[in-house]
Amino acid sequence: MFPLYKSSDFVITVREPSWWRKQTGTAYAFTHPIFGCVIKTLKQSDEHGRYWFRGANPSSVSSRTLGAIDPAMPLYRVLFKISKPTKSLTAS
């Protein structure tokens, strides 16, 4: 989900039980069967209870290509991220 998350970032997540209500607009991490570990934003759920996700970057994998995610798949809500400092923290 570049530019929101960079490869050097650490993300803190919590695995949500399947019975927790998922929130649209919230970032989730999950393991996609083709694309591997991804972080995407929940776009919507459909009439079959499946989840549709979107990326933050226009060149991200599209929702259609990603496909509907089965509600049985473990989802991890992203709580926050830890980014590498951009400047040196040495004293002047």
N, C-alpha and C positions, 0 to 999 in steps of 0.2 A: 504494500500500500504506500509505496513511495509517492509523494514526498512526506506523508505523515509519519511513516516508519522507515528507518534506514537499516541496512544490513548490519550495522554496528550497534543498533539499539537492543536493549533487553526489554522484554515485555513481561509484566506480571499478570497472570491470568488465574481464573478460578473455573473449575469444571462445573458446569451447571447441570443439575439433575434434569432429566427430560420433562419433568412436570413443572419446572419453573417457566413462567411466561417469558418468552423472548421479546426484547424491545427493539423495534425498528429504529434505525439510526445508530445502533450500538455496534462497536467493533467486536468481532469474534475471531478466534483462531481455531482452525480445524485442519484435519489431514484429508485432503482431497485425493480420491483414488488415482487421478492422472497428474495433477499439479503438485502434489505433496503438501507440505505445511504452508498454509496461506493465512493471511489476516485480511478479512473483508468486513464490510459494513452490511448489516441486515437491511435488506430493501423491503421485503414483504414475505408473508407466508401465503400459500395458496389454499384452495378449498380442500386439498388432500392433506394439509398439515405440513407440507414440505416447505423448506426455506429457500429464498432467493437472495443472493448476496451481490453486492457491487463493489468495485474498487474505487479508490480516490483519484487515481491517475487516469486521464483519458486513454492512455495506451495500455491500461490494465486489461486482463482477461475479462471479456464481457459476461454479463449475467447469463446470457443464452449459452455461451461456450462453457461456462462453469457448470451450468445446469442446476436443477433443483436438488437440494440437499435433503436427504432423508432425515426425519426427526429422530431416528434411532442413532444417528452419528453423534459421537461426543462433540459438544461445542464448549469452547473455553472463552468466557467473557474477558476481554482485555480491561484490566482495572487501571493500569497506568504503564508508562514506559520510562526507561532510564536511558538517556542519551549520553554519548561520549561528550565531554566538554569540548567546546570549539576553541577555547583559548587556554594557554598555560595558566596554571593556578599558582605560579611561583610569586613570591613577594618581591616588590620593587625596592 
